[in-house]
Each structure stands twice: as C-alpha cells, then as structure tokens.
Amino acid sequence: MSVRMNLVLSDELNSEIDKIVSASETTKSEIIRKALQIFLAAQDGKKQGLKLGLVDGQTRTMTTEFIGL
C-alpha cells in the first residue's frame, strides 16, 4: 500500500533537490524517500547510543557529525 502526501519545501531546498535529480537518474520522490529512510535509521541508532556522521573512507574517522537527528 502507498500513501500520497503533499510537501511544502523552501525554494532553496527545492533547488538543491533539483540539482540532485539533474545529476542522477532518480526522482524527487525517490530522493525524499531515501532521506526519510536515513532519518529513521538515525532515530533508531540514537536510541542505541549511536551517532550519525560522515566518515573518511581511508582513515575511518568521523569528519562530520549530524546533531539533532
């Protein structure tokens, strides 16, 4: 089953999503679905005491931590 939703985005956020759509073979809907999946994973990880961030592939150190997710 699927649910249809309406979403209001700022012009800036919409523009950033448009750039991703143009640079890849995906849709706005797919980008938003993936973002929500990351958000849900972050919430689950937070409950387990984990952190969400960007990790350098070579040094395996976190270069950016996302706070508040």
PyMOL commands that set and color helices and strands:
alter all, ss='L'
color gray80, all
select helices_A, chain A and resi 11-23+28-47
alter helices_A, ss='H'
color red, helices_A
select strands_A, chain A and resi 53-55+62-65
alter strands_A, ss='S'
color yellow, strands_A
deselect
rebuild
show_as cartoon
